[in-house]
Amino acid sequence: MTGVGSLARPRITCSDGRFEQLLERSIGDLDALLVHEGPYRYFAAGTPWFLTLFGRDALWSAMMALPLGVEVAGETLQLLAHNQGAVYDAITEEAPGKILHEVRHGPQVDRGDLPPRYFGTIDATPLFVTAVARAWRWGLDDGTVTALLPHVERALAWMRDDGAPDSNGFLHYAASGEGRLANQGWKDSEDGICFADGTLADAPIALCEVQGYAYRAAIDGAAMLDAHGRPAGEQWRAWADRLRARFQAAFWIDDPDGGGFPALALDGAGRQVDAVTSNAAHLLGTGILEPWQEAAVAARLARSDMDSGWGLRTLSSNAPRFNPLSYHGGSVWPHDTAIAIDGLARIGADDTASHLLRGLLAAGDHLGFRLPELFGGEQRTEGTRPLPYPSACSPQAWAAGAALLALRAVVGIEPDVPAGVLHLRPMDPAPFARLTVEGIPLAAGKLSLHLEDGILQVLEAPAQLQVILHPAAG
């Protein structure tokens, strides 16, 4: 049953009224996509095509929606833990510890293309670990976190033992049979992973952003294990260090003119898949890149072949395969742009983050402030509007969540409730002259903030949290 969520609705006022409208519509869309399954709630991926549980989508949406409360995130994590892989099954691609990709119900089960309970995803499992950690830091009750920790340990073990079993140690995928997803990251269309010359990459494929997710998951998992007196935290930090060193050696492409950029992936022969794509934005703030590499990525994303003026393109417009209405080959996905905005803000690349956010706001202005799953990646010029993608889901959960992730980035909210600390690092320069956010649920209290002329004022905060205001990172 959908539309029964009653999510918290913080009050937002902004000097740019478009941001108010985008947030209001987005929260309403998330509420409408909230589904009950037994005692648990999760955000269904989108309507009309994907009104069901997708591991990756539900995890990203839950993390994006943390400013609306931790309850849905906690229930989503419990539901995914309940469905966590337990056995090896080549047909469903299930494996012990793995988080599922998709659940299918009703007539679509009989289509014969994918099993009703399918595990063909390389990224949902590390994202599960990080989602538990983020919910924990936002104040998820310790009883729920403690119950999830065995599932965190199984997910970490899957990353090491099944996700990355080969000598190169990178998480990679290859479809287990005909009819299974050929690509198993978020860009899961058949032509989603290509070289700069347009040639499609051959499996097994190790995606760059998945290595960043795995690094972050190992660090996050170690922190939770340490805090709860469970062993192996140091082992997972050491595993993360080794992964980072391998990534630095294998993925980075030197570019004397532009400072370099990470390969989209490594193909089955270990070659660098050298297309310039938005995937690299997902690495920002994970810790797997050096600061100078993060700065190089930020500078590359800011170029006009990647920044369409409406948001971030999935593939550079200079690429032979670029098509502004391709599903993953040049279109703009709002959630992808929001992840870039958040990552750019985390590393202090606030000018680029602000420009991408203003592009999303301009797109929202033409789309009734309901951001769809994706839209066309044509260049924004005077008098133009974003091109609709004919079969895009609308509303769609992580597209709606994009506005909330952008809000987090603008004011730089980073709570650590178990440590009794709330970190704030507002974007500088701020994208808006004034922004007030009132009533964010946090640590059994409320957080209210006012940002004006680049100065952030805390109007209200939970008494048990020490507020630390940080200067710009850049």
N, C-alpha and C positions, 0 to 999 in steps of 0.2 A: 504494500500500500504506500502510495507516495503522497507528498504534500501535507504531512502531519508532523513536521519537525518543530515548529515554533522556535527557531534559532534566536539567540540573543541578537538584538539590533542596536549596536552602538549608534549614537547620534553624531553625524558628521556634518560640519559646515565648512565651506571652502570658498575662497575668493574666486575660484574657477568653478562655477556651478555645475559644469559637466562632470566633475569628479564626484560630487554629491549624487548626481543622478545615476552615474555608473555604479557606484557602491550600493545605492538603494535597490536598483534593478538586479544587481548581481546577488545580493543577499536573498532577495525574493526568489530568484531562480534556484539558488542552492536549497532553500526551504522546500521548493516544489519538487526537487529531485531527491529529497531525503526519503529513503525506503526503509521500512521495517522488515527484518527477517528474524523471526523469533524474538528474542530479547534484545537484538542488536539493530543499530541503524547504520546506514552508510549512504554516501552520495552515489546514485546510479550515474553511469558515465554520461548519458545524454539521450535526448529524445529527438526523432522517433526511432532511431536505429539501434541504440545501445542502452536501453533502459534495463540494465542488469548490473551485476557486480563484475567489475574489472579490477584486478589487483592494483596495477600501476595507477590507473585513474583515481581509484578510491583513496589510495595513499596520498597522492599529490593533492587531491581535493581536501582531504582531511587536514593535511599540514597547512594548506593555504587558509583554511577556515579556522585556525586556532584562535584568532582574535574574536571569534564568536563563542568561544568556550571549548573546553577539552573533551566534553562528553561524547560527541560524535566520533572524534578521533579514537577515544578509548574503546568505543563499541565496534568501530571498524576494525581496529587491530585485533580485538577478541574474535570477531567473525573470521578474519583471515587466518588467525592462529588456529581456530577450530578446523579450518579447511587446509591447513598446512600439509604439504606432501609427507607421506609416510612410507611409501614403497616405490620401487622402480617399475615404471610402466612405459614402454616405448610408444604405445598408442596415444596416451594422454600427455606424454613427456613429464609425468610426475616423477619426483625424486624426493627422498627423505630431506625434510627441512625447507623445501622449495615452496615459495608462495605462488598461488595460482594466477593465471592470466585472466581467465574469463569463465563465467557460468552462463549456460544457455538454458532457456526454459521454453516450453510450448512448441509450436510448429517448427521453429527454426532448428530445433534439435534434429529433425528429420531431414535436414538439407544434405547431410552426409559429408560436409566439408570439415568440420571440427567436432571433437567430442563434446558432450554437454558440460563436462568439467575438464578444462584444458589448462595445462601448465606451461605453454610455450612462450615464456618471457624470461629474458636474461636480467632485467633490471628490478622487477618487483621485490625480489628477495633482499638485496641490499637496501632498497628504499624502505622496506618494512622495518629494518633495524633502526634506521635514522628517524623514521616516523615515531617509533616508540620513544626514542631519545628526546625528540622535540616535544612530544606530548608530556613526557616526564618533566622536562624543564619548564613547560608552561603550567605545570601543577596537577597533572593527572595523579589521582590518588595512589598511594604507595601500594595498597593491596592489589590493585589492577596491574601496576608495573611489576610487582613481584611475581604475579601469576604469569605474566608475559615473558619473563626472563628465560625460562627453559626454551621457549619458542625462538627467542633471540639467539640463544646458543646454537640451536639447530640450524637457524638461518645462516649464522656465521660459518658453521661447519660445512653447509652446502656450498658457500662461496669458495671455500678452500678445497674441498674434496671433489665436488662435481662441477661447479661453475668454472673453476680454473684448474683442471686436473693435469694439464700438459706441462712440459718443461718450461715454457715461457711464462707460466703463472698468471696469465690474464684471463678474466672472465670472458667467455666466448660462447657462441651458439652455432648450431647447425640443425636444421629441421630433421626430425627423426623419421619422417616418411612422407610419401606423396600426399598432398592436400594439407600439410601442416604449414604454419607460417614460415616463409623463407627468411624473413627478417624479424627479429624478436626483441628489438628495442622499441622506443616509442615511434620511431619512423619505420613502421612495419609493412609498408607497401613493397611490392616486389622490386621496384626500381629505386627504393629509398636510400640505398648505400652505393655510391658510385665514385669512381676516380675523377680527377679534374678533367680528363679528356672525354668523360661520359661513359666509359666502360663500367659495367656493373661488377661489384666485388663478389668473389667466390667465397663460399663458406669453407671452414668455420671462420666466423667474423668476431673480432674483439673490438667493440665500440669504445671510443675515447671516454664518453661521459659515464659509461658503466664502470670504468676503472676508477673514475672520480667518486662515483656513488659507493663503490666497494671500499675505497680508502676511508671515506667519511664514515661508513658503517662500522668498520673495524675500530676506528677511534671512538665513535659514539658507543659502540658495544662495550669496549674496554672500560669506559667511564662508568657505565651503568653496572657492570660486573663489580668493579672496585667499590662503588658506593653501597652495594648490597652484600658485600662480603663474600662474593663468589670468586672462584679462582679463574685464572687464564687471562686476566686483563693485560698483563705485560706481554703475554704471547701474542695477543691480537695487535698490540702496538708495534711489536717487532714485525709481524706479518704486514702491517700497513706500511712500515718503513721500507720493507723489501719491495712491495708493490710500487711504491712511489719511485724508488730508484730505477726499477725496470721501466716504468712509464717514461721517466725522464730520458732514458737511453733509447727507447724504441719509438716513441710517438712524436717527439718534437721535430718539426721541419724548420731548419734554419732558412732565413730569408734576409739577405743583407739589406734589402730596401725597406722591409716592413717589420723587422725584428723577430719574425718567426711566428708559427702557428701550429697547434697540435693537429696531427692527422685525424681525420674523421674516424678511422679504424685501422686495424691490421687485417689483411685478408688471410686466406688459408695458407698462403705461401709466406706469410710474415711481412708482406710488402705494405708500405704506408699508403693507405687510401687517402689521396691528397686533395680531395675536393674541399673547398671552403664552405662551411655550413654553420648553422646555428648551434650544432651540438657542443661546440667548444665553450659556448656561454654557460653550459651546465657545470663546467669545471670550476668556475669562479667561486671562490669562497670555500671550496671543499678541502683545500690544503694540499692537493696533489701537485699544484704548480708552484714554482718560485714566484715571488712578487714581481720580478721583471717580466716573467712570462705572462702573468695575469695582466700586466699593463699592455703587453703586446697584443694579447687577445682583445682587450677592451678597445684599443686603437683600431684593430682590424674590423671589429664589429661596427664601429662608427662610420665606416666608409659607405658611400651611397649604393654600392652593389649589394650590401647586406641590410642597411637601414632603408626601408622603402618609403619612409615618411608616415606610414600607417602602422609600423611595427617592424619587427625583425623578420627578414626572409629566411626560410628554411635552407635555401641554397643560393649561393651568389648569383647575381644576374649576369655575371661574366661567364658562367659555366655553360658548356654546350647543351646540357640537359635542362637548363633553366626554362621553366614554364610557369608563369605567374598563377595558373590555375591547376598546376599539378598538385596532387595530394601532399607530397612531401618534397617536391622539387622546385620550390620557388614561392609557394604560398606563404601567408602569415598565419601563424597559430597564436592566439592571444596568450595561452598559458606559457608557451615557449618564450614569448617576448617578456612576460612577467618574470619568469625564472632568470632571464638575462638582466632585467632591471634590478632584481634582488641581488644577484651576484655582483653586478657592477657597483651597486651601492655598498655592498660589504667590503669591496676593495677600494672604495673611495673614488671611483670613476663616475662622479655624480653628474657631470655635464652630459655624458652619453646616456646614463640612466634616465635623466630628465627628458632628453630628446625623445627617447623611445616611449616614455610614458605619455608625453604630449601627443605623439603619433597615435597611440591607442585611444586617447581621449578624442582625437579628431575622428578616428574610425567609429568610435561609439556614438558620436554625435550624428553620424549618417545612418547608424544601424539601430536607432531607437534605444540606445544605451544597453542593448542586449548583445554582448559579444558572442558570436557563434563559435563553433568548433574551429573554423578556419575561414579565411577569405583570401582574395587574390592579392598577389604580391607586385602588382603594377606600381610604378613610381608615382608618388603623390605630386601633383602639379596643380596650379591654380584652376579651380573650377571642376576638379575631378572628385570622384568618390570611390571608396573601396568596392572592388568587384565581388559580388556574392559567389560563393562556391555552391553549386546547385544542390548537392546532397548533404550539406553540412548539418550536423546536429545543432539544434537551437531550441531551447537552452541546452547547454552542455556544461558539465560540472566544473572541470578544471578551467574552462574559459571564464565561467562566472567567478571562480576562485582567483583568477588573475588580478582582479581589482583589489582584493584583500591582500594579496601578496605585495602588490604595488604600494598599498597603504603601509604595510609593515616596513617596506624599504624607505619610504619618505621620512618616517619618524624614527626608523632604526630600532624598533622594539626587539630586544633580545633578553627575555627573562630567564633566570635560573632559580626557580622557586626552591628546589632542594637546597641550594646554597644560600638562599635568602637574599638574592641580588637581582636587580633589574637594570640592565644596560640599555642606554639610549644613545644612538648616534644619528642625528638627523642629517639628511642629505644637504650638502653645501656646495653650490648654491641650491636652495630649495626650489622645487618646481612651481610653488605657489606662494603668493605674498602672505596668505593667511590660511591656516588649516586648524580646525578644532575637532578633536575626537573625544567623545564623552561616553563613559560606561562600558569600556572593554572589560569583560569578566576576566579576573586574574586572581589566583590564590585566595579564593573565597571573598574577594573584594572587587573593587572597580579601579580601572586606570583611565584617567582623563588627561589629555595633553592639549596644549595650544602652541602652535608654531606660527610666528609672525616675524617677517623680515629676517629669517634665518635663525631666530632665537627661539629655543624650545623651553616652554614653561610647563612644569608638572602641576596640574590642577588638583589631582587626586591620585593616590597610589595606596596599595595595601600596606598597612602599618608594618608588617613583618618583613618587607622587602627594602633593602638599602638601594636607593636610586643612584646610579653612577652615570653621569652625563659625559660622553666622550666627544672630543673634537673630531673634525673630519679626518677620515683615514688617508685621504690622498694628499 
